Amino acid sequence: MKLDHTRGTAGPGSGAAMKHWRYIALHAVTAGAFIFLLQRYALEASLDTSLLWTLAFGGCSAGLAVRQCNRWSEEASRHA
């Protein structure tokens, strides 16, 4: 028996769209937490600076996650 490992495209009302948003949010929160802890405790930066870098890195990582999700959707539609 052969397993189908392709992903469905994330259309409106599909469960795949919700998985993508969870993935994007998790990516942004993880990157933000990492840079906050690095800035605040390892580099001993002020709270303002740490929060600013947290927003910047969280936003950038969310953007990268969106691009990756779009790439997955494109590959799945090509293989379907």
Long-range contacts (C-beta under 8 A, 24 or more apart in sequence): 6-76, 6-79, 6-80, 7-72, 7-73, 7-75, 7-76, 8-76, 9-73, 9-76, 9-77, 9-80, 10-69, 10-73, 16-73, 20-69, 23-65, 23-69, 24-62, 24-65, 24-66, 24-69, 25-62, 27-61, 27-62, 27-64, 27-65, 28-58, 28-59, 28-61, 28-62, 28-65, 29-58, 30-61, 31-57, 31-58, 31-60, 31-61, 32-57, 32-58, 32-61
